[in-house]
Amino acid sequence: MVMRREVPPDETTLATVVSACSKLGDPELAEWIIGFIDQCGVKPNCFVKTPMIDMYCKCGSLEKARELFDAMNHKNSFSWNDMIPWYLINGNLCSARELFDKMPIRIVVSWNSMVAGYA
C-alpha cells in the first residue's frame, strides 16, 4: 500500500495489476481489485477494462465479463478478441458468432478464433 500513498495508480498501473492477478483465477481477488479501482477514482478505459474482462472469464464469471464488455463505450480489437474465445472455450458458439458479426473490424486473430471454434 506504500505505492498508493506515494504515487497514485494510473490506467497503466491498474491494467498491469489486473493482468497479473487474473492469472490466479481467484473470484474474491477479482472483486477486491474492482473495488480498489473504484476507490482510486480512476475511470477505467478499454485499456483497463479489457484485462478486467479476462480476469472475470478466468474466474468463471462469463456473465460479469459480458456485462462489463457491453457497458464499454469504446471497444478496441483486444476487447472483442478477448471476449470471443471465452465463449468458444465454454462451448457457446452462438454468442461467439454474435460478437464476431458485430465486430467493426475483424483481424486475423478474430478469424482464427472462429475457425478454431467451428473446428
Jmol script that loads the backbone (N, CA, C; Angstrom):
load data "model"
ATOM      1  N   MET A   1       0.794  -1.194   0.000  1.00  0.00           N
ATOM      2  CA  MET A   1       0.000   0.000   0.000  1.00  0.00           C
ATOM      3  C   MET A   1       0.846   1.272   0.000  1.00  0.00           C
ATOM      4  N   VAL A   2       2.159   1.139   0.107  1.00  0.00           N
ATOM      5  CA  VAL A   2       3.031   2.308   0.080  1.00  0.00           C
ATOM      6  C   VAL A   2       2.888   3.020  -1.246  1.00  0.00           C
ATOM      7  N   MET A   3       2.820   2.263  -2.319  1.00  0.00           N
ATOM      8  CA  MET A   3       2.716   2.877  -3.634  1.00  0.00           C
ATOM      9  C   MET A   3       1.464   3.755  -3.717  1.00  0.00           C
ATOM     10  N   ARG A   4       0.395   3.302  -3.148  1.00  0.00           N
ATOM     11  CA  ARG A   4      -0.852   4.052  -3.212  1.00  0.00           C
ATOM     12  C   ARG A   4      -0.699   5.417  -2.552  1.00  0.00           C
ATOM     13  N   ARG A   5       0.072   5.498  -1.472  1.00  0.00           N
ATOM     14  CA  ARG A   5       0.275   6.777  -0.795  1.00  0.00           C
ATOM     15  C   ARG A   5       1.259   7.655  -1.541  1.00  0.00           C
ATOM     16  N   GLU A   6       2.275   7.063  -2.121  1.00  0.00           N
ATOM     17  CA  GLU A   6       3.339   7.829  -2.765  1.00  0.00           C
ATOM     18  C   GLU A   6       2.994   8.242  -4.197  1.00  0.00           C
ATOM     19  N   VAL A   7       2.522   7.302  -4.968  1.00  0.00           N
ATOM     20  CA  VAL A   7       2.218   7.553  -6.378  1.00  0.00           C
ATOM     21  C   VAL A   7       0.822   6.999  -6.667  1.00  0.00           C
ATOM     22  N   PRO A   8      -0.124   7.860  -6.984  1.00  0.00           N
ATOM     23  CA  PRO A   8      -1.457   7.331  -7.283  1.00  0.00           C
ATOM     24  C   PRO A   8      -1.421   6.483  -8.551  1.00  0.00           C
ATOM     25  N   PRO A   9      -2.124   5.361  -8.550  1.00  0.00           N
ATOM     26  CA  PRO A   9      -2.103   4.494  -9.736  1.00  0.00           C
ATOM     27  C   PRO A   9      -2.819   5.152 -10.910  1.00  0.00           C
ATOM     28  N   ASP A  10      -2.314   4.882 -12.097  1.00  0.00           N
ATOM     29  CA  ASP A  10      -2.959   5.365 -13.314  1.00  0.00           C
ATOM     30  C   ASP A  10      -3.472   4.155 -14.091  1.00  0.00           C
ATOM     31  N   GLU A  11      -3.972   4.386 -15.297  1.00  0.00           N
ATOM     32  CA  GLU A  11      -4.539   3.303 -16.094  1.00  0.00           C
ATOM     33  C   GLU A  11      -3.517   2.213 -16.391  1.00  0.00           C
ATOM     34  N   THR A  12      -2.281   2.597 -16.675  1.00  0.00           N
ATOM     35  CA  THR A  12      -1.244   1.621 -16.994  1.00  0.00           C
ATOM     36  C   THR A  12      -0.954   0.721 -15.798  1.00  0.00           C
ATOM     37  N   THR A  13      -0.813   1.326 -14.626  1.00  0.00           N
ATOM     38  CA  THR A  13      -0.552   0.563 -13.409  1.00  0.00           C
ATOM     39  C   THR A  13      -1.697  -0.399 -13.134  1.00  0.00           C
ATOM     40  N   LEU A  14      -2.922   0.093 -13.224  1.00  0.00           N
ATOM     41  CA  LEU A  14      -4.085  -0.741 -12.930  1.00  0.00           C
ATOM     42  C   LEU A  14      -4.228  -1.879 -13.936  1.00  0.00           C
ATOM     43  N   ALA A  15      -3.988  -1.602 -15.209  1.00  0.00           N
ATOM     44  CA  ALA A  15      -4.075  -2.655 -16.227  1.00  0.00           C
ATOM     45  C   ALA A  15      -3.047  -3.744 -15.954  1.00  0.00           C
ATOM     46  N   THR A  16      -1.844  -3.352 -15.535  1.00  0.00           N
ATOM     47  CA  THR A  16      -0.794  -4.319 -15.226  1.00  0.00           C
ATOM     48  C   THR A  16      -1.167  -5.170 -14.018  1.00  0.00           C
ATOM     49  N   VAL A  17      -1.704  -4.535 -12.979  1.00  0.00           N
ATOM     50  CA  VAL A  17      -2.112  -5.263 -11.770  1.00  0.00           C
ATOM     51  C   VAL A  17      -3.239  -6.235 -12.101  1.00  0.00           C
ATOM     52  N   VAL A  18      -4.231  -5.786 -12.834  1.00  0.00           N
ATOM     53  CA  VAL A  18      -5.360  -6.653 -13.192  1.00  0.00           C
ATOM     54  C   VAL A  18      -4.871  -7.835 -14.026  1.00  0.00           C
ATOM     55  N   SER A  19      -3.999  -7.584 -14.992  1.00  0.00           N
ATOM     56  CA  SER A  19      -3.470  -8.664 -15.827  1.00  0.00           C
ATOM     57  C   SER A  19      -2.711  -9.689 -14.999  1.00  0.00           C
ATOM     58  N   ALA A  20      -1.887  -9.213 -14.086  1.00  0.00           N
ATOM     59  CA  ALA A  20      -1.115 -10.121 -13.239  1.00  0.00           C
ATOM     60  C   ALA A  20      -2.029 -10.943 -12.334  1.00  0.00           C
ATOM     61  N   CYS A  21      -3.007 -10.314 -11.740  1.00  0.00           N
ATOM     62  CA  CYS A  21      -3.909 -11.003 -10.814  1.00  0.00           C
ATOM     63  C   CYS A  21      -4.874 -11.942 -11.527  1.00  0.00           C
ATOM     64  N   SER A  22      -5.181 -11.658 -12.780  1.00  0.00           N
ATOM     65  CA  SER A  22      -6.133 -12.507 -13.494  1.00  0.00           C
ATOM     66  C   SER A  22      -5.592 -13.920 -13.676  1.00  0.00           C
ATOM     67  N   LYS A  23      -4.286 -14.052 -13.690  1.00  0.00           N
ATOM     68  CA  LYS A  23      -3.672 -15.369 -13.860  1.00  0.00           C
ATOM     69  C   LYS A  23      -3.995 -16.302 -12.688  1.00  0.00           C
ATOM     70  N   LEU A  24      -4.367 -15.736 -11.544  1.00  0.00           N
ATOM     71  CA  LEU A  24      -4.676 -16.541 -10.361  1.00  0.00           C
ATOM     72  C   LEU A  24      -6.075 -17.142 -10.425  1.00  0.00           C
ATOM     73  N   GLY A  25      -6.986 -16.526 -11.176  1.00  0.00           N
ATOM     74  CA  GLY A  25      -8.339 -17.048 -11.301  1.00  0.00           C
ATOM     75  C   GLY A  25      -9.115 -17.046  -9.992  1.00  0.00           C
ATOM     76  N   ASP A  26      -8.840 -16.083  -9.137  1.00  0.00           N
ATOM     77  CA  ASP A  26      -9.463 -16.007  -7.809  1.00  0.00           C
ATOM     78  C   ASP A  26     -10.611 -14.993  -7.834  1.00  0.00           C
ATOM     79  N   PRO A  27     -11.874 -15.456  -7.734  1.00  0.00           N
ATOM     80  CA  PRO A  27     -13.007 -14.522  -7.812  1.00  0.00           C
ATOM     81  C   PRO A  27     -13.021 -13.478  -6.692  1.00  0.00           C
ATOM     82  N   GLU A  28     -12.598 -13.849  -5.493  1.00  0.00           N
ATOM     83  CA  GLU A  28     -12.565 -12.880  -4.391  1.00  0.00           C
ATOM     84  C   GLU A  28     -11.541 -11.784  -4.667  1.00  0.00           C
ATOM     85  N   LEU A  29     -10.395 -12.174  -5.174  1.00  0.00           N
ATOM     86  CA  LEU A  29      -9.375 -11.189  -5.533  1.00  0.00           C
ATOM     87  C   LEU A  29      -9.880 -10.287  -6.660  1.00  0.00           C
ATOM     88  N   ALA A  30     -10.592 -10.865  -7.599  1.00  0.00           N
ATOM     89  CA  ALA A  30     -11.145 -10.077  -8.701  1.00  0.00           C
ATOM     90  C   ALA A  30     -12.080  -8.996  -8.175  1.00  0.00           C
ATOM     91  N   GLU A  31     -12.962  -9.365  -7.266  1.00  0.00           N
ATOM     92  CA  GLU A  31     -13.889  -8.384  -6.694  1.00  0.00           C
ATOM     93  C   GLU A  31     -13.141  -7.318  -5.889  1.00  0.00           C
ATOM     94  N   TRP A  32     -12.092  -7.714  -5.175  1.00  0.00           N
ATOM     95  CA  TRP A  32     -11.298  -6.755  -4.411  1.00  0.00           C
ATOM     96  C   TRP A  32     -10.634  -5.751  -5.357  1.00  0.00           C
ATOM     97  N   ILE A  33     -10.086  -6.254  -6.461  1.00  0.00           N
ATOM     98  CA  ILE A  33      -9.412  -5.379  -7.428  1.00  0.00           C
ATOM     99  C   ILE A  33     -10.397  -4.381  -8.029  1.00  0.00           C
ATOM    100  N   ILE A  34     -11.591  -4.850  -8.368  1.00  0.00           N
ATOM    101  CA  ILE A  34     -12.604  -3.952  -8.925  1.00  0.00           C
ATOM    102  C   ILE A  34     -12.933  -2.862  -7.902  1.00  0.00           C
ATOM    103  N   GLY A  35     -13.083  -3.239  -6.648  1.00  0.00           N
ATOM    104  CA  GLY A  35     -13.339  -2.253  -5.590  1.00  0.00           C
ATOM    105  C   GLY A  35     -12.188  -1.280  -5.430  1.00  0.00           C
ATOM    106  N   PHE A  36     -10.961  -1.788  -5.525  1.00  0.00           N
ATOM    107  CA  PHE A  36      -9.776  -0.937  -5.408  1.00  0.00           C
ATOM    108  C   PHE A  36      -9.740   0.096  -6.530  1.00  0.00           C
ATOM    109  N   ILE A  37     -10.057  -0.337  -7.732  1.00  0.00           N
ATOM    110  CA  ILE A  37     -10.065   0.588  -8.872  1.00  0.00           C
ATOM    111  C   ILE A  37     -11.101   1.688  -8.637  1.00  0.00           C
ATOM    112  N   ASP A  38     -12.257   1.301  -8.117  1.00  0.00           N
ATOM    113  CA  ASP A  38     -13.285   2.301  -7.809  1.00  0.00           C
ATOM    114  C   ASP A  38     -12.788   3.291  -6.759  1.00  0.00           C
ATOM    115  N   GLN A  39     -12.086   2.796  -5.730  1.00  0.00           N
ATOM    116  CA  GLN A  39     -11.561   3.656  -4.670  1.00  0.00           C
ATOM    117  C   GLN A  39     -10.509   4.621  -5.182  1.00  0.00           C
ATOM    118  N   CYS A  40      -9.749   4.200  -6.174  1.00  0.00           N
ATOM    119  CA  CYS A  40      -8.675   5.045  -6.709  1.00  0.00           C
ATOM    120  C   CYS A  40      -9.216   6.261  -7.448  1.00  0.00           C
ATOM    121  N   GLY A  41     -10.459   6.186  -7.847  1.00  0.00           N
ATOM    122  CA  GLY A  41     -11.039   7.311  -8.567  1.00  0.00           C
ATOM    123  C   GLY A  41     -10.644   7.363 -10.028  1.00  0.00           C
ATOM    124  N   VAL A  42     -10.007   6.315 -10.522  1.00  0.00           N
ATOM    125  CA  VAL A  42      -9.616   6.263 -11.928  1.00  0.00           C
ATOM    126  C   VAL A  42     -10.793   5.707 -12.711  1.00  0.00           C
ATOM    127  N   LYS A  43     -11.173   6.400 -13.753  1.00  0.00           N
ATOM    128  CA  LYS A  43     -12.228   5.909 -14.629  1.00  0.00           C
ATOM    129  C   LYS A  43     -11.589   4.945 -15.630  1.00  0.00           C
ATOM    130  N   PRO A  44     -11.836   3.647 -15.459  1.00  0.00           N
ATOM    131  CA  PRO A  44     -11.179   2.681 -16.345  1.00  0.00           C
ATOM    132  C   PRO A  44     -11.584   2.855 -17.809  1.00  0.00           C
ATOM    133  N   ASN A  45     -10.597   2.872 -18.669  1.00  0.00           N
ATOM    134  CA  ASN A  45     -10.843   2.917 -20.106  1.00  0.00           C
ATOM    135  C   ASN A  45     -10.725   1.492 -20.648  1.00  0.00           C
ATOM    136  N   CYS A  46     -10.771   1.321 -21.954  1.00  0.00           N
ATOM    137  CA  CYS A  46     -10.711  -0.033 -22.521  1.00  0.00           C
ATOM    138  C   CYS A  46      -9.370  -0.693 -22.228  1.00  0.00           C
ATOM    139  N   PHE A  47      -8.339   0.097 -22.008  1.00  0.00           N
ATOM    140  CA  PHE A  47      -7.021  -0.434 -21.678  1.00  0.00           C
ATOM    141  C   PHE A  47      -7.043  -1.147 -20.323  1.00  0.00           C
ATOM    142  N   VAL A  48      -7.878  -0.698 -19.403  1.00  0.00           N
ATOM    143  CA  VAL A  48      -8.029  -1.325 -18.083  1.00  0.00           C
ATOM    144  C   VAL A  48      -9.164  -2.347 -18.105  1.00  0.00           C
ATOM    145  N   LYS A  49     -10.228  -2.042 -18.810  1.00  0.00           N
ATOM    146  CA  LYS A  49     -11.394  -2.920 -18.796  1.00  0.00           C
ATOM    147  C   LYS A  49     -11.166  -4.238 -19.526  1.00  0.00           C
ATOM    148  N   THR A  50     -10.339  -4.248 -20.560  1.00  0.00           N
ATOM    149  CA  THR A  50     -10.086  -5.499 -21.271  1.00  0.00           C
ATOM    150  C   THR A  50      -9.425  -6.536 -20.367  1.00  0.00           C
ATOM    151  N   PRO A  51      -8.379  -6.192 -19.586  1.00  0.00           N
ATOM    152  CA  PRO A  51      -7.867  -7.180 -18.632  1.00  0.00           C
ATOM    153  C   PRO A  51      -8.887  -7.560 -17.555  1.00  0.00           C
ATOM    154  N   MET A  52      -9.791  -6.624 -17.231  1.00  0.00           N
ATOM    155  CA  MET A  52     -10.839  -6.944 -16.264  1.00  0.00           C
ATOM    156  C   MET A  52     -11.784  -8.003 -16.840  1.00  0.00           C
ATOM    157  N   ILE A  53     -12.091  -7.900 -18.120  1.00  0.00           N
ATOM    158  CA  ILE A  53     -12.921  -8.907 -18.790  1.00  0.00           C
ATOM    159  C   ILE A  53     -12.228 -10.257 -18.715  1.00  0.00           C
ATOM    160  N   ASP A  54     -10.950 -10.272 -19.044  1.00  0.00           N
ATOM    161  CA  ASP A  54     -10.168 -11.512 -18.993  1.00  0.00           C
ATOM    162  C   ASP A  54     -10.153 -12.085 -17.576  1.00  0.00           C
ATOM    163  N   MET A  55     -10.009 -11.216 -16.584  1.00  0.00           N
ATOM    164  CA  MET A  55      -9.973 -11.650 -15.194  1.00  0.00           C
ATOM    165  C   MET A  55     -11.299 -12.307 -14.815  1.00  0.00           C
ATOM    166  N   TYR A  56     -12.416 -11.676 -15.166  1.00  0.00           N
ATOM    167  CA  TYR A  56     -13.721 -12.265 -14.859  1.00  0.00           C
ATOM    168  C   TYR A  56     -13.880 -13.626 -15.534  1.00  0.00           C
ATOM    169  N   CYS A  57     -13.453 -13.734 -16.788  1.00  0.00           N
ATOM    170  CA  CYS A  57     -13.568 -15.007 -17.505  1.00  0.00           C
ATOM    171  C   CYS A  57     -12.731 -16.092 -16.833  1.00  0.00           C
ATOM    172  N   LYS A  58     -11.522 -15.752 -16.446  1.00  0.00           N
ATOM    173  CA  LYS A  58     -10.652 -16.736 -15.786  1.00  0.00           C
ATOM    174  C   LYS A  58     -11.176 -17.138 -14.412  1.00  0.00           C
ATOM    175  N   CYS A  59     -11.998 -16.280 -13.824  1.00  0.00           N
ATOM    176  CA  CYS A  59     -12.613 -16.593 -12.525  1.00  0.00           C
ATOM    177  C   CYS A  59     -13.932 -17.331 -12.698  1.00  0.00           C
ATOM    178  N   GLY A  60     -14.307 -17.607 -13.950  1.00  0.00           N
ATOM    179  CA  GLY A  60     -15.517 -18.367 -14.209  1.00  0.00           C
ATOM    180  C   GLY A  60     -16.787 -17.539 -14.261  1.00  0.00           C
ATOM    181  N   SER A  61     -16.656 -16.237 -14.425  1.00  0.00           N
ATOM    182  CA  SER A  61     -17.832 -15.370 -14.463  1.00  0.00           C
ATOM    183  C   SER A  61     -17.968 -14.706 -15.835  1.00  0.00           C
ATOM    184  N   LEU A  62     -18.348 -15.518 -16.795  1.00  0.00           N
ATOM    185  CA  LEU A  62     -18.517 -15.027 -18.157  1.00  0.00           C
ATOM    186  C   LEU A  62     -19.637 -13.983 -18.231  1.00  0.00           C
ATOM    187  N   GLU A  63     -20.649 -14.132 -17.358  1.00  0.00           N
ATOM    188  CA  GLU A  63     -21.756 -13.169 -17.343  1.00  0.00           C
ATOM    189  C   GLU A  63     -21.270 -11.777 -16.942  1.00  0.00           C
ATOM    190  N   LYS A  64     -20.452 -11.697 -15.882  1.00  0.00           N
ATOM    191  CA  LYS A  64     -19.925 -10.394 -15.450  1.00  0.00           C
ATOM    192  C   LYS A  64     -19.010  -9.810 -16.518  1.00  0.00           C
ATOM    193  N   ALA A  65     -18.237 -10.675 -17.153  1.00  0.00           N
ATOM    194  CA  ALA A  65     -17.349 -10.216 -18.221  1.00  0.00           C
ATOM    195  C   ALA A  65     -18.168  -9.604 -19.357  1.00  0.00           C
ATOM    196  N   ARG A  66     -19.263 -10.253 -19.712  1.00  0.00           N
ATOM    197  CA  ARG A  66     -20.100  -9.749 -20.808  1.00  0.00           C
ATOM    198  C   ARG A  66     -20.778  -8.442 -20.416  1.00  0.00           C
ATOM    199  N   GLU A  67     -21.217  -8.340 -19.158  1.00  0.00           N
ATOM    200  CA  GLU A  67     -21.818  -7.082 -18.697  1.00  0.00           C
ATOM    201  C   GLU A  67     -20.827  -5.933 -18.821  1.00  0.00           C
ATOM    202  N   LEU A  68     -19.591  -6.182 -18.404  1.00  0.00           N
ATOM    203  CA  LEU A  68     -18.551  -5.162 -18.495  1.00  0.00           C
ATOM    204  C   LEU A  68     -18.272  -4.823 -19.955  1.00  0.00           C
ATOM    205  N   PHE A  69     -18.175  -5.854 -20.791  1.00  0.00           N
ATOM    206  CA  PHE A  69     -17.934  -5.660 -22.218  1.00  0.00           C
ATOM    207  C   PHE A  69     -19.049  -4.819 -22.848  1.00  0.00           C
ATOM    208  N   ASP A  70     -20.299  -5.178 -22.562  1.00  0.00           N
ATOM    209  CA  ASP A  70     -21.435  -4.459 -23.143  1.00  0.00           C
ATOM    210  C   ASP A  70     -21.498  -3.007 -22.671  1.00  0.00           C
ATOM    211  N   ALA A  71     -21.031  -2.753 -21.448  1.00  0.00           N
ATOM    212  CA  ALA A  71     -21.081  -1.398 -20.887  1.00  0.00           C
ATOM    213  C   ALA A  71     -19.946  -0.506 -21.393  1.00  0.00           C
ATOM    214  N   MET A  72     -18.969  -1.088 -22.059  1.00  0.00           N
ATOM    215  CA  MET A  72     -17.838  -0.295 -22.549  1.00  0.00           C
ATOM    216  C   MET A  72     -18.284   0.636 -23.679  1.00  0.00           C
ATOM    217  N   ASN A  73     -17.957   1.911 -23.531  1.00  0.00           N
ATOM    218  CA  ASN A  73     -18.284   2.880 -24.582  1.00  0.00           C
ATOM    219  C   ASN A  73     -17.389   2.713 -25.797  1.00  0.00           C
ATOM    220  N   HIS A  74     -16.132   2.417 -25.543  1.00  0.00           N
ATOM    221  CA  HIS A  74     -15.167   2.232 -26.627  1.00  0.00           C
ATOM    222  C   HIS A  74     -14.545   0.848 -26.487  1.00  0.00           C
ATOM    223  N   LYS A  75     -14.614   0.075 -27.543  1.00  0.00           N
ATOM    224  CA  LYS A  75     -14.000  -1.252 -27.563  1.00  0.00           C
ATOM    225  C   LYS A  75     -12.935  -1.264 -28.646  1.00  0.00           C
ATOM    226  N   ASN A  76     -11.772  -1.787 -28.307  1.00  0.00           N
ATOM    227  CA  ASN A  76     -10.743  -1.938 -29.332  1.00  0.00           C
ATOM    228  C   ASN A  76     -10.702  -3.408 -29.761  1.00  0.00           C
ATOM    229  N   SER A  77      -9.831  -3.736 -30.692  1.00  0.00           N
ATOM    230  CA  SER A  77      -9.791  -5.113 -31.197  1.00  0.00           C
ATOM    231  C   SER A  77      -9.413  -6.101 -30.094  1.00  0.00           C
ATOM    232  N   PHE A  78      -8.621  -5.658 -29.109  1.00  0.00           N
ATOM    233  CA  PHE A  78      -8.268  -6.538 -27.997  1.00  0.00           C
ATOM    234  C   PHE A  78      -9.506  -6.892 -27.172  1.00  0.00           C
ATOM    235  N   SER A  79     -10.384  -5.923 -26.973  1.00  0.00           N
ATOM    236  CA  SER A  79     -11.613  -6.167 -26.202  1.00  0.00           C
ATOM    237  C   SER A  79     -12.464  -7.237 -26.873  1.00  0.00           C
ATOM    238  N   TRP A  80     -12.689  -7.057 -28.167  1.00  0.00           N
ATOM    239  CA  TRP A  80     -13.501  -8.023 -28.916  1.00  0.00           C
ATOM    240  C   TRP A  80     -12.832  -9.396 -28.911  1.00  0.00           C
ATOM    241  N   ASN A  81     -11.528  -9.407 -29.188  1.00  0.00           N
ATOM    242  CA  ASN A  81     -10.817 -10.675 -29.325  1.00  0.00           C
ATOM    243  C   ASN A  81     -10.505 -11.338 -27.988  1.00  0.00           C
ATOM    244  N   ASP A  82     -10.781 -10.662 -26.894  1.00  0.00           N
ATOM    245  CA  ASP A  82     -10.654 -11.292 -25.585  1.00  0.00           C
ATOM    246  C   ASP A  82     -11.951 -11.989 -25.209  1.00  0.00           C
ATOM    247  N   MET A  83     -13.066 -11.442 -25.607  1.00  0.00           N
ATOM    248  CA  MET A  83     -14.371 -11.981 -25.234  1.00  0.00           C
ATOM    249  C   MET A  83     -14.739 -13.210 -26.066  1.00  0.00           C
ATOM    250  N   ILE A  84     -14.508 -13.160 -27.347  1.00  0.00           N
ATOM    251  CA  ILE A  84     -14.936 -14.231 -28.258  1.00  0.00           C
ATOM    252  C   ILE A  84     -14.362 -15.600 -27.881  1.00  0.00           C
ATOM    253  N   PRO A  85     -13.052 -15.735 -27.658  1.00  0.00           N
ATOM    254  CA  PRO A  85     -12.524 -17.068 -27.333  1.00  0.00           C
ATOM    255  C   PRO A  85     -13.100 -17.667 -26.055  1.00  0.00           C
ATOM    256  N   TRP A  86     -13.466 -16.828 -25.094  1.00  0.00           N
ATOM    257  CA  TRP A  86     -14.038 -17.367 -23.852  1.00  0.00           C
ATOM    258  C   TRP A  86     -15.386 -18.011 -24.115  1.00  0.00           C
ATOM    259  N   TYR A  87     -16.161 -17.453 -25.032  1.00  0.00           N
ATOM    260  CA  TYR A  87     -17.411 -18.113 -25.402  1.00  0.00           C
ATOM    261  C   TYR A  87     -17.114 -19.448 -26.085  1.00  0.00           C
ATOM    262  N   LEU A  88     -16.117 -19.459 -26.941  1.00  0.00           N
ATOM    263  CA  LEU A  88     -15.767 -20.700 -27.641  1.00  0.00           C
ATOM    264  C   LEU A  88     -15.264 -21.764 -26.670  1.00  0.00           C
ATOM    265  N   ILE A  89     -14.432 -21.355 -25.723  1.00  0.00           N
ATOM    266  CA  ILE A  89     -13.914 -22.294 -24.711  1.00  0.00           C
ATOM    267  C   ILE A  89     -15.059 -22.919 -23.922  1.00  0.00           C
ATOM    268  N   ASN A  90     -16.092 -22.121 -23.669  1.00  0.00           N
ATOM    269  CA  ASN A  90     -17.236 -22.600 -22.893  1.00  0.00           C
ATOM    270  C   ASN A  90     -18.322 -23.228 -23.771  1.00  0.00           C
ATOM    271  N   GLY A  91     -18.015 -23.432 -25.037  1.00  0.00           N
ATOM    272  CA  GLY A  91     -18.936 -24.126 -25.930  1.00  0.00           C
ATOM    273  C   GLY A  91     -20.125 -23.312 -26.388  1.00  0.00           C
ATOM    274  N   ASN A  92     -20.057 -21.995 -26.273  1.00  0.00           N
ATOM    275  CA  ASN A  92     -21.168 -21.142 -26.671  1.00  0.00           C
ATOM    276  C   ASN A  92     -20.844 -20.491 -28.020  1.00  0.00           C
ATOM    277  N   LEU A  93     -20.962 -21.285 -29.049  1.00  0.00           N
ATOM    278  CA  LEU A  93     -20.622 -20.839 -30.395  1.00  0.00           C
ATOM    279  C   LEU A  93     -21.561 -19.724 -30.870  1.00  0.00           C
ATOM    280  N   CYS A  94     -22.821 -19.778 -30.453  1.00  0.00           N
ATOM    281  CA  CYS A  94     -23.798 -18.750 -30.880  1.00  0.00           C
ATOM    282  C   CYS A  94     -23.408 -17.365 -30.381  1.00  0.00           C
ATOM    283  N   SER A  95     -23.025 -17.251 -29.102  1.00  0.00           N
ATOM    284  CA  SER A  95     -22.629 -15.950 -28.561  1.00  0.00           C
ATOM    285  C   SER A  95     -21.321 -15.475 -29.175  1.00  0.00           C
ATOM    286  N   ALA A  96     -20.403 -16.413 -29.426  1.00  0.00           N
ATOM    287  CA  ALA A  96     -19.143 -16.043 -30.075  1.00  0.00           C
ATOM    288  C   ALA A  96     -19.425 -15.492 -31.469  1.00  0.00           C
ATOM    289  N   ARG A  97     -20.296 -16.169 -32.199  1.00  0.00           N
ATOM    290  CA  ARG A  97     -20.638 -15.732 -33.557  1.00  0.00           C
ATOM    291  C   ARG A  97     -21.352 -14.374 -33.529  1.00  0.00           C
ATOM    292  N   GLU A  98     -22.228 -14.189 -32.541  1.00  0.00           N
ATOM    293  CA  GLU A  98     -22.937 -12.911 -32.402  1.00  0.00           C
ATOM    294  C   GLU A  98     -21.943 -11.758 -32.257  1.00  0.00           C
ATOM    295  N   LEU A  99     -20.953 -11.927 -31.371  1.00  0.00           N
ATOM    296  CA  LEU A  99     -19.945 -10.877 -31.195  1.00  0.00           C
ATOM    297  C   LEU A  99     -19.104 -10.699 -32.452  1.00  0.00           C
ATOM    298  N   PHE A 100     -18.717 -11.810 -33.049  1.00  0.00           N
ATOM    299  CA  PHE A 100     -17.914 -11.758 -34.275  1.00  0.00           C
ATOM    300  C   PHE A 100     -18.640 -10.959 -35.353  1.00  0.00           C
ATOM    301  N   ASP A 101     -19.929 -11.203 -35.501  1.00  0.00           N
ATOM    302  CA  ASP A 101     -20.713 -10.488 -36.518  1.00  0.00           C
ATOM    303  C   ASP A 101     -20.829  -8.996 -36.217  1.00  0.00           C
ATOM    304  N   LYS A 102     -20.791  -8.627 -34.941  1.00  0.00           N
ATOM    305  CA  LYS A 102     -20.906  -7.220 -34.551  1.00  0.00           C
ATOM    306  C   LYS A 102     -19.582  -6.467 -34.601  1.00  0.00           C
ATOM    307  N   MET A 103     -18.468  -7.190 -34.694  1.00  0.00           N
ATOM    308  CA  MET A 103     -17.150  -6.533 -34.689  1.00  0.00           C
ATOM    309  C   MET A 103     -17.035  -5.542 -35.845  1.00  0.00           C
ATOM    310  N   PRO A 104     -16.604  -4.318 -35.541  1.00  0.00           N
ATOM    311  CA  PRO A 104     -16.448  -3.344 -36.628  1.00  0.00           C
ATOM    312  C   PRO A 104     -15.280  -3.690 -37.551  1.00  0.00           C
ATOM    313  N   ILE A 105     -14.211  -4.245 -36.983  1.00  0.00           N
ATOM    314  CA  ILE A 105     -13.039  -4.627 -37.775  1.00  0.00           C
ATOM    315  C   ILE A 105     -12.588  -6.004 -37.304  1.00  0.00           C
ATOM    316  N   ARG A 106     -12.489  -6.924 -38.228  1.00  0.00           N
ATOM    317  CA  ARG A 106     -12.029  -8.276 -37.890  1.00  0.00           C
ATOM    318  C   ARG A 106     -10.580  -8.416 -38.334  1.00  0.00           C
ATOM    319  N   ILE A 107      -9.755  -8.874 -37.396  1.00  0.00           N
ATOM    320  CA  ILE A 107      -8.343  -9.087 -37.722  1.00  0.00           C
ATOM    321  C   ILE A 107      -8.083 -10.592 -37.767  1.00  0.00           C
ATOM    322  N   VAL A 108      -6.877 -10.971 -38.076  1.00  0.00           N
ATOM    323  CA  VAL A 108      -6.527 -12.386 -38.218  1.00  0.00           C
ATOM    324  C   VAL A 108      -6.866 -13.168 -36.949  1.00  0.00           C
ATOM    325  N   VAL A 109      -6.623 -12.583 -35.794  1.00  0.00           N
ATOM    326  CA  VAL A 109      -6.928 -13.252 -34.526  1.00  0.00           C
ATOM    327  C   VAL A 109      -8.415 -13.576 -34.436  1.00  0.00           C
ATOM    328  N   SER A 110      -9.245 -12.667 -34.874  1.00  0.00           N
ATOM    329  CA  SER A 110     -10.705 -12.876 -34.835  1.00  0.00           C
ATOM    330  C   SER A 110     -11.097 -14.069 -35.705  1.00  0.00           C
ATOM    331  N   TRP A 111     -10.576 -14.071 -36.903  1.00  0.00           N
ATOM    332  CA  TRP A 111     -10.901 -15.174 -37.824  1.00  0.00           C
ATOM    333  C   TRP A 111     -10.360 -16.493 -37.307  1.00  0.00           C
ATOM    334  N   ASN A 112      -9.137 -16.498 -36.799  1.00  0.00           N
ATOM    335  CA  ASN A 112      -8.545 -17.735 -36.275  1.00  0.00           C
ATOM    336  C   ASN A 112      -9.343 -18.284 -35.112  1.00  0.00           C
ATOM    337  N   SER A 113      -9.831 -17.403 -34.224  1.00  0.00           N
ATOM    338  CA  SER A 113     -10.643 -17.840 -33.097  1.00  0.00           C
ATOM    339  C   SER A 113     -11.910 -18.536 -33.581  1.00  0.00           C
ATOM    340  N   MET A 114     -12.567 -17.927 -34.554  1.00  0.00           N
ATOM    341  CA  MET A 114     -13.823 -18.502 -35.039  1.00  0.00           C
ATOM    342  C   MET A 114     -13.589 -19.820 -35.783  1.00  0.00           C
ATOM    343  N   VAL A 115     -12.549 -19.877 -36.592  1.00  0.00           N
ATOM    344  CA  VAL A 115     -12.234 -21.118 -37.300  1.00  0.00           C
ATOM    345  C   VAL A 115     -11.950 -22.232 -36.294  1.00  0.00           C
ATOM    346  N   ALA A 116     -11.159 -21.926 -35.273  1.00  0.00           N
ATOM    347  CA  ALA A 116     -10.858 -22.914 -34.236  1.00  0.00           C
ATOM    348  C   ALA A 116     -12.125 -23.334 -33.494  1.00  0.00           C
ATOM    349  N   GLY A 117     -13.022 -22.391 -33.253  1.00  0.00           N
ATOM    350  CA  GLY A 117     -14.277 -22.703 -32.569  1.00  0.00           C
ATOM    351  C   GLY A 117     -15.161 -23.628 -33.388  1.00  0.00           C
ATOM    352  N   TYR A 118     -15.216 -23.391 -34.682  1.00  0.00           N
ATOM    353  CA  TYR A 118     -16.025 -24.263 -35.539  1.00  0.00           C
ATOM    354  C   TYR A 118     -15.367 -25.625 -35.736  1.00  0.00           C
ATOM    355  N   ALA A 119     -14.055 -25.645 -35.693  1.00  0.00           N
ATOM    356  CA  ALA A 119     -13.335 -26.927 -35.877  1.00  0.00           C
ATOM    357  C   ALA A 119     -13.538 -27.789 -34.651  1.00  0.00           C
TER     358      ALA A 119
END
end "model"
wireframe off; spacefill off
backbone 0.3
color backbone group
